Amino acid sequence: MANLTSSQMTKLAIALGACFAAYKFAPHPAVKAMALGCAGVIVGRQVPYVQDAL
């Protein structure tokens, strides 16, 4: 990942934590798929060579 400041890392951790909670505790498969997709986009926005494509 790119060089992240403490505040950026905190925002990233909160967002990924919310996605993990939705994946872990949601009974519906569509919600689990949404959580994985959302987490993928969040991480993808932080990777430099993927960030340019998004």
N, C-alpha and C positions, 0 to 999 in steps of 0.2 A: 504494500500500500504506500501511498504517498506520505510525505512527512506531515503528520497531523499534530495540531496543537491540542492541549488538554481539553479545551472546550469542544473542539471538533470530535475528539475521541469520546467525550461524554455523550454528545448528541448521537453519534454512531452507535454507542452501546445501548442507549435507550431505545432507539429505533429497532435495532436487531433483537433486543429483549422483548419488545412488543410483538415482533414477528414470531419469535420462538414461542411465546406464550400462546399466541393464536394457533400455531401449529400443534403445540403439545396438548392443549385442552379443548380444542374444537372437535366435535364429533363428526362433522360433515367433511367429506373428502374435498369438496370444492373450496372450503375455507382453508384447508391444509395446503392445497395447491396455490391459492392466492398468497398465503404467508410465505411460501418458498419463493414464489415469483417476486414478491415485494422485497424480500431479503436479498435476492440475487441482483435486483436493480440497485439497491442501496450499496451493496459491496461493489458492484460494477461502476458506480459513479465515483468510487474512491481509487480505482485502479487506473493509472495514467493512460495506458494504451487503449482501454475500453472507454474511458471517460470521453475521449475525442469522438467516438462513434455514437455515443448517446447524446 
